[in-house]
């Protein structure tokens, strides 16, 4: 029984020493509160929330989107060369990056030069996802709608005439209209013919 009690004590002391950096930054009172809650059997996440006096971020909120990204904090994750590239491309495109975050998943072929990829709220993500029909999961949810393929161009007359020579040799008894229908049936794009 003594070994079990000592192992519980060592695991508790180990957990209580693992104070999250946000709690450490909040000061000694927050650290003390965090350790007291852990000692009373609370989970580390709940103890952190109570020590910081801040509710957890929730999906779809501006706080959840921009936490850790305000004041260009997100640039710290990039190399200096990438930081310079992203910011200069945005500046050349006339985009104000102040208080905004570059979300590469929303960007089109322009990358950081795409104004819609620079966001500052959950509503920005939702708006761009709806406009561009993007499937987005995470803090913001948006399911892309099915879009039928664009209509294809009909088979060019030049190709039909060229194939007609070959088809007349294989089917000498068929009329020209029947041959034309066979050529279109066999060579036109599938979704034009009604197949899926």
Backbone bond lengths (Angstrom), bond angles and torsions (degrees), N, CA, C in turn:
res aa  C-N    CA-C-N  psi(-1)  N-CA   C-N-CA  omega(-1)  CA-C   N-CA-C  phi
1 X - - - 1.448 - - 1.518 110.75 -
2 X 1.286 117.13 -32.11 1.454 121.43 179.87 1.519 110.71 -66.19
3 X 1.349 116.48 -40.52 1.467 119.18 179.88 1.518 111.44 -65.92
4 X 1.346 117.85 -36.32 1.458 121.23 177.95 1.523 110.66 -66.09
5 X 1.308 116.29 -44.23 1.467 120.53 -179.99 1.522 110.43 -63.79
6 X 1.334 117.05 -40.75 1.466 118.95 179.87 1.517 111.29 -69.70
7 X 1.354 117.72 -34.56 1.468 119.08 177.91 1.524 110.46 -68.85
8 X 1.351 117.53 -37.58 1.465 120.25 176.55 1.523 110.30 -64.02
9 X 1.349 115.46 -42.55 1.455 120.14 179.77 1.530 110.81 -62.73
10 X 1.344 116.55 -42.35 1.471 119.19 -179.23 1.509 111.42 -67.40
11 X 1.354 118.22 -37.66 1.461 119.09 178.38 1.522 110.99 -69.88
12 X 1.356 116.76 -36.03 1.455 119.81 177.78 1.519 110.69 -67.28
13 X 1.329 116.31 -42.53 1.457 118.31 -179.52 1.519 110.54 -67.47
14 X 1.334 116.86 -34.11 1.468 119.75 177.62 1.528 109.70 -65.02
15 X 1.351 116.78 -45.97 1.455 120.96 179.98 1.523 110.88 -63.52
16 X 1.335 116.80 -41.62 1.462 118.89 -177.72 1.518 111.78 -68.33
17 X 1.331 117.76 -23.48 1.471 120.35 178.66 1.527 111.41 -79.77
18 X 1.337 117.30 -21.20 1.457 121.18 -178.63 1.524 110.12 -83.52
19 X 1.298 115.73 71.19 1.464 121.10 -178.65 1.526 108.27 -83.98
20 X 1.339 118.08 126.36 1.464 120.79 179.45 1.529 111.78 -59.27
21 X 1.310 115.83 150.30 1.466 120.57 -177.20 1.533 112.15 -61.71
22 X 1.319 117.42 -33.65 1.476 120.12 179.22 1.523 110.63 -64.65
23 X 1.351 116.62 -37.14 1.466 120.69 178.83 1.528 109.35 -70.96
24 X 1.332 117.19 -41.91 1.466 120.54 176.90 1.523 110.93 -58.54
25 X 1.329 115.79 -41.64 1.467 120.15 -179.26 1.523 112.01 -68.25
26 X 1.332 117.58 -23.61 1.469 121.24 -178.61 1.527 112.45 -76.95
27 X 1.329 117.81 -13.52 1.463 119.83 175.10 1.513 113.98 112.78
28 X 1.349 115.85 172.75 1.468 120.54 -175.49 1.526 114.23 -63.05
29 X 1.314 118.77 -34.84 1.474 120.58 -179.97 1.532 110.33 -64.32
30 X 1.336 117.08 -40.50 1.464 120.85 178.88 1.523 110.53 -66.77
31 X 1.334 116.99 -40.73 1.463 121.04 178.71 1.521 110.40 -62.49
32 X 1.335 116.61 -44.72 1.463 121.29 179.39 1.533 110.49 -61.83
33 X 1.326 116.20 -43.49 1.466 120.72 179.25 1.529 109.90 -62.93
34 X 1.316 117.21 -44.18 1.467 122.12 179.04 1.525 110.37 -58.48
35 X 1.340 117.00 -49.20 1.472 121.08 -177.28 1.528 111.32 -65.08
36 X 1.318 116.66 -37.44 1.466 120.67 178.82 1.537 110.06 -64.05
37 X 1.323 117.94 -41.93 1.466 120.77 179.67 1.527 111.69 -67.30
38 X 1.323 117.04 -38.49 1.470 120.39 177.06 1.529 109.73 -64.07
39 X 1.328 116.78 -42.86 1.468 121.50 178.83 1.525 111.40 -62.01
40 X 1.338 117.22 -29.96 1.468 121.93 178.49 1.524 112.25 -84.61
41 X 1.341 117.51 4.44 1.466 120.74 174.34 1.523 115.81 94.59
42 X 1.327 118.03 9.68 1.467 120.38 179.17 1.536 110.43 -77.12
43 X 1.309 116.66 157.83 1.466 120.36 178.06 1.525 109.27 -75.37
44 X 1.317 117.06 152.52 1.470 119.53 179.80 1.529 113.62 -58.35
45 X 1.328 117.67 -37.61 1.467 119.39 -179.35 1.527 111.75 -66.53
46 X 1.343 116.05 -42.94 1.461 119.63 179.16 1.531 110.41 -67.15
47 X 1.343 116.25 -41.02 1.456 120.57 179.07 1.529 110.85 -62.72
48 X 1.317 116.39 -39.91 1.470 120.06 178.43 1.521 110.80 -64.06
49 X 1.325 116.46 -45.14 1.456 120.65 179.81 1.530 111.10 -59.49
50 X 1.336 116.27 -44.05 1.467 119.85 -179.36 1.523 111.81 -70.18
51 X 1.318 117.15 -39.33 1.463 120.62 -179.60 1.529 111.29 -65.61
52 X 1.326 115.93 -35.03 1.465 119.90 179.58 1.524 112.42 -85.43
53 X 1.341 115.98 -11.53 1.467 121.59 -177.18 1.529 111.12 54.85
54 X 1.301 112.55 45.57 1.466 119.08 -175.83 1.524 108.20 -141.87
55 X 1.325 118.59 123.73 1.461 119.66 179.75 1.528 110.27 -67.04
56 X 1.318 116.65 156.74 1.456 118.88 -179.83 1.522 110.61 -66.79
57 X 1.316 115.62 152.72 1.461 120.01 176.41 1.520 109.89 -66.01
58 X 1.289 116.41 145.20 1.453 119.31 178.94 1.513 109.33 -118.06
59 X 1.305 114.54 156.63 1.452 119.60 -178.52 1.522 110.64 -65.07
60 X 1.313 115.06 143.02 1.451 120.81 175.29 1.515 115.21 83.17
61 X 1.329 118.14 3.41 1.461 119.63 -179.69 1.527 109.66 -99.84
62 X 1.317 115.16 155.17 1.465 120.05 177.37 1.523 110.59 -63.26
63 X 1.326 116.61 -34.19 1.458 119.92 179.21 1.528 110.14 -61.73
64 X 1.326 116.78 -44.91 1.460 120.59 -179.28 1.527 111.03 -64.11
65 X 1.321 116.94 -35.27 1.468 120.86 -179.32 1.522 110.99 -72.38
66 X 1.301 117.63 -44.83 1.466 120.62 -170.22 1.531 115.02 -99.08
67 X 1.327 118.41 -2.10 1.461 119.51 -179.51 1.524 109.74 -62.65
68 X 1.315 115.73 126.17 1.459 121.73 -178.34 1.520 113.66 79.38
69 X 1.320 116.86 6.75 1.467 120.49 -177.91 1.523 112.82 -123.54
70 X 1.325 116.68 -6.07 1.458 119.58 179.02 1.521 109.76 -70.31
71 X 1.302 116.39 158.05 1.464 122.31 176.88 1.520 112.60 53.98
72 X 1.316 116.19 34.52 1.469 123.26 175.60 1.531 112.94 62.59
73 X 1.333 118.88 23.89 1.462 122.24 178.60 1.522 111.65 -61.38
74 X 1.323 117.11 -29.99 1.460 121.64 -177.29 1.525 112.13 -64.70
75 X 1.323 117.49 -21.05 1.462 120.51 -179.78 1.523 112.42 -67.64
76 X 1.332 117.30 -21.37 1.468 121.09 -179.44 1.526 111.45 -60.92
77 X 1.335 116.98 -24.90 1.463 120.68 -180.00 1.527 112.62 -78.11
78 X 1.328 117.52 -11.18 1.465 121.78 -179.00 1.522 110.76 -99.62
79 X 1.317 115.20 155.49 1.461 119.55 174.70 1.530 108.37 -70.65
80 X 1.324 118.22 158.74 1.473 120.05 179.19 1.531 112.79 -56.17
81 X 1.325 117.13 -37.62 1.474 119.95 179.20 1.527 111.08 -65.46
82 X 1.344 117.12 -42.23 1.466 120.46 178.65 1.517 111.68 -68.02
83 X 1.338 116.88 -37.91 1.458 120.58 177.10 1.532 109.88 -57.77
84 X 1.306 114.68 -48.65 1.466 120.28 -178.31 1.531 110.64 -63.41
85 X 1.327 116.78 -42.47 1.468 120.95 -179.15 1.530 111.63 -62.78
86 X 1.339 116.28 -48.63 1.471 120.48 -178.01 1.522 110.70 -61.49
87 X 1.325 116.52 -47.97 1.464 119.94 -176.87 1.527 112.30 -69.12
88 X 1.329 117.83 -37.69 1.474 118.87 -179.60 1.525 111.27 -70.74
89 X 1.335 117.64 -37.36 1.472 119.61 177.57 1.530 111.09 -64.85
90 X 1.324 116.16 -38.92 1.468 120.13 177.69 1.521 110.20 -66.48
91 X 1.321 116.90 -42.55 1.472 121.32 -179.38 1.527 110.77 -63.89
92 X 1.334 116.94 -42.11 1.468 121.10 178.60 1.524 111.30 -62.63
93 X 1.331 116.75 -30.85 1.465 120.98 179.43 1.527 111.69 -84.61
94 X 1.342 116.70 -2.02 1.461 120.40 178.76 1.521 113.84 79.27
95 X 1.311 117.33 25.33 1.464 122.03 -177.80 1.523 109.57 -94.27
96 X 1.324 115.83 130.24 1.464 120.78 174.61 1.527 107.49 -82.96
97 X 1.319 117.13 120.45 1.464 121.53 -178.15 1.527 112.41 -97.02
98 X 1.300 117.92 -0.71 1.463 122.56 -177.53 1.530 110.60 -61.95
99 X 1.345 116.52 120.27 1.460 121.53 178.10 1.512 113.78 68.73
100 X 1.326 117.21 18.55 1.462 121.14 -178.72 1.517 109.67 -124.03
101 X 1.301 115.24 162.83 1.453 122.72 -175.68 1.524 108.65 -127.69
102 X 1.327 116.63 135.53 1.467 120.68 178.66 1.525 108.93 -84.79
103 X 1.322 116.53 115.71 1.463 123.42 178.93 1.522 108.09 -104.52
104 X 1.330 116.70 97.44 1.469 121.34 -173.13 1.527 112.72 -61.88
105 X 1.328 118.32 -28.34 1.458 120.91 179.70 1.518 113.77 -65.99
106 X 1.323 116.90 -18.54 1.470 120.70 178.67 1.526 112.23 -94.60
107 X 1.330 116.30 -14.38 1.465 120.62 -172.96 1.525 112.12 -72.04
108 X 1.328 114.82 147.99 1.454 120.14 172.73 1.532 108.15 -90.28
109 X 1.309 117.95 -158.91 1.466 122.19 -176.40 1.528 113.35 -61.45
110 X 1.329 118.00 -15.81 1.464 120.87 -179.33 1.528 113.33 -79.60
111 X 1.321 117.56 -15.63 1.464 121.20 -180.00 1.520 111.29 63.89
112 X 1.344 118.15 -129.59 1.462 120.81 -177.57 1.531 114.00 -64.12
113 X 1.317 117.89 -12.37 1.463 120.95 177.48 1.533 111.90 -85.93
114 X 1.327 117.53 1.21 1.465 122.20 178.58 1.524 109.25 -88.85
115 X 1.334 118.91 113.20 1.469 120.61 -177.30 1.526 113.93 -61.29
116 X 1.321 118.15 -30.24 1.462 120.54 -178.35 1.522 112.10 -70.52
117 X 1.334 118.49 -18.50 1.468 121.80 -179.25 1.524 112.31 -82.68
118 X 1.320 117.73 -8.15 1.468 121.79 177.55 1.522 107.70 -96.23
119 X 1.315 116.49 111.24 1.464 121.35 -171.88 1.523 111.01 -117.91
120 X 1.341 115.16 159.51 1.464 119.77 173.57 1.521 111.79 -139.61
121 X 1.345 116.76 9.34 1.463 119.30 179.90 1.527 110.27 -161.40
122 X 1.322 114.66 166.45 1.460 120.64 176.74 1.524 110.71 -65.59
123 X 1.325 116.55 -32.84 1.467 119.43 -179.70 1.525 111.44 -66.88
124 X 1.350 117.26 -29.81 1.467 120.04 175.41 1.525 110.54 -62.73
125 X 1.323 115.85 -45.04 1.466 120.06 -179.57 1.519 109.80 -62.44
126 X 1.310 116.68 -46.31 1.472 121.70 -178.99 1.527 110.75 -61.38
127 X 1.334 116.64 -44.44 1.462 121.02 -178.59 1.528 111.49 -61.75
128 X 1.333 117.14 -47.17 1.461 121.22 -178.81 1.530 110.49 -66.49
129 X 1.327 116.79 -40.69 1.466 120.24 178.61 1.521 111.44 -61.85
130 X 1.324 116.86 -39.16 1.463 120.18 178.32 1.525 111.07 -69.59
131 X 1.338 117.20 -44.30 1.461 120.78 -178.80 1.523 112.34 -63.72
132 X 1.337 116.45 -39.79 1.463 121.14 -175.44 1.522 113.33 -98.45
133 X 1.325 116.53 3.04 1.455 122.63 179.57 1.532 110.87 54.20
134 X 1.337 115.85 53.69 1.457 122.26 -179.70 1.522 110.31 -98.74
135 X 1.314 116.18 146.80 1.462 120.63 173.60 1.518 106.88 -91.55
136 X 1.334 117.16 116.70 1.458 122.58 -175.34 1.518 108.73 -122.99
137 X 1.342 116.31 131.20 1.460 120.97 173.89 1.517 108.52 -131.06
138 X 1.302 115.92 152.93 1.463 120.85 -179.28 1.510 109.76 129.69
139 X 1.311 116.42 -129.06 1.461 121.49 -179.16 1.523 109.80 -63.04
140 X 1.326 115.90 -39.17 1.467 122.34 177.68 1.522 107.71 -117.19
141 X 1.316 116.33 139.64 1.464 121.35 -179.69 1.532 109.84 -113.46
142 X 1.329 115.35 133.03 1.460 120.64 172.28 1.520 107.73 -152.20
143 X 1.318 115.94 127.03 1.454 121.03 179.38 1.524 108.20 -99.05
144 X 1.320 115.32 125.15 1.467 120.21 179.01 1.528 109.46 -67.64
145 X 1.307 116.08 142.27 1.464 120.49 178.89 1.528 109.05 -87.81
146 X 1.315 115.51 151.80 1.458 120.11 177.23 1.520 109.56 -71.70
147 X 1.305 115.47 132.45 1.458 120.98 -179.61 1.525 107.63 -119.68
148 X 1.321 117.71 127.69 1.460 118.47 179.02 1.527 110.34 -64.89
149 X 1.321 116.63 151.06 1.468 118.48 179.29 1.524 110.42 -63.64
150 X 1.323 116.30 150.85 1.459 118.23 179.68 1.526 109.88 -64.26
151 X 1.323 117.17 147.64 1.459 118.85 -179.56 1.528 110.14 -63.59
152 X 1.309 114.11 136.87 1.464 117.52 -179.60 1.525 109.81 -86.39
153 X 1.307 114.32 161.43 1.460 119.41 178.47 1.523 108.53 -75.17
154 X 1.316 117.28 146.48 1.461 118.50 177.71 1.531 109.61 -65.21
155 X 1.306 114.53 162.21 1.457 120.22 178.85 1.526 109.22 -62.98
156 X 1.313 116.12 130.51 1.470 120.93 -176.73 1.531 110.48 -62.93
157 X 1.325 114.87 141.75 1.468 121.04 -179.24 1.523 110.85 -59.51
158 X 1.315 116.58 -35.54 1.469 121.21 179.48 1.528 110.37 -60.95
159 X 1.333 117.40 -40.65 1.459 121.59 179.14 1.534 111.20 -69.79
160 X 1.318 115.28 -37.92 1.472 118.86 178.77 1.528 109.96 -63.07
161 X 1.341 116.46 -45.42 1.480 119.42 179.60 1.523 111.88 -62.97
162 X 1.334 115.86 -39.22 1.461 120.03 -179.93 1.535 110.66 -65.43
163 X 1.332 117.24 -41.89 1.463 121.22 179.38 1.521 111.61 -71.97
164 X 1.335 116.37 -27.25 1.468 121.30 -178.22 1.529 110.65 -58.55
165 X 1.337 118.02 -37.96 1.467 121.82 -179.82 1.520 109.52 -59.25
166 X 1.301 116.97 -48.06 1.461 122.22 -179.22 1.535 111.24 -66.11
167 X 1.334 117.24 -43.87 1.461 121.18 -178.19 1.527 112.04 -67.30
168 X 1.342 119.37 -33.84 1.472 121.86 177.88 1.514 110.95 -64.58
169 X 1.345 115.38 -35.34 1.465 119.12 179.17 1.528 110.57 -69.57
170 X 1.313 118.34 -38.17 1.463 121.49 -178.48 1.528 112.80 -79.96
171 X 1.341 117.10 -28.56 1.472 121.85 -177.27 1.532 108.89 -130.97
172 X 1.335 117.98 71.99 1.472 119.95 -175.16 1.528 114.43 -66.62
173 X 1.325 119.37 -20.84 1.467 121.20 -176.89 1.527 112.81 -87.96
174 X 1.318 117.91 -12.41 1.471 120.94 -176.80 1.524 110.57 -79.91
175 X 1.330 115.18 148.54 1.457 121.31 177.85 1.529 109.28 -79.51
176 X 1.320 116.27 163.54 1.459 121.56 -176.60 1.526 111.69 -60.62
177 X 1.328 118.45 -40.39 1.464 122.24 179.44 1.530 111.77 -62.42
178 X 1.349 115.64 -39.94 1.463 119.96 178.75 1.532 110.86 -66.79
179 X 1.336 115.05 -40.09 1.466 119.59 178.65 1.534 110.56 -64.42
180 X 1.331 115.63 -42.99 1.463 120.38 178.69 1.531 110.05 -59.14
181 X 1.341 116.69 -43.89 1.463 120.90 179.74 1.528 110.90 -63.44
182 X 1.326 117.37 -39.76 1.466 121.24 178.16 1.530 110.86 -64.26
183 X 1.321 116.23 -41.90 1.472 120.65 -179.42 1.522 110.23 -63.52
184 X 1.327 116.77 -47.37 1.469 120.30 179.72 1.527 109.61 -63.27
185 X 1.336 117.06 -42.21 1.467 121.41 -179.98 1.526 111.31 -60.56
186 X 1.324 117.19 -39.75 1.463 121.38 -175.28 1.526 114.19 -87.46
187 X 1.330 118.28 -22.74 1.459 119.36 -170.97 1.526 115.72 -121.94
188 X 1.319 118.34 -13.44 1.473 119.92 179.31 1.525 108.99 -75.51
189 X 1.332 118.48 154.57 1.476 120.88 178.13 1.518 110.77 -55.84
190 X 1.333 116.94 143.07 1.470 123.44 -171.84 1.527 114.23 -60.29
191 X 1.359 118.33 -46.26 1.466 118.13 -175.40 1.526 111.71 -67.53
192 X 1.335 118.27 -17.29 1.461 121.72 175.73 1.522 110.05 -72.53
193 X 1.353 115.72 -27.69 1.452 120.34 -177.46 1.525 111.88 -87.76
194 X 1.302 117.59 -0.54 1.464 120.31 178.39 1.515 113.11 95.03
195 X 1.327 119.28 -3.96 1.460 120.88 178.12 1.520 109.24 -80.14
196 X 1.316 115.82 156.67 1.478 119.64 177.86 1.501 108.83 -114.52
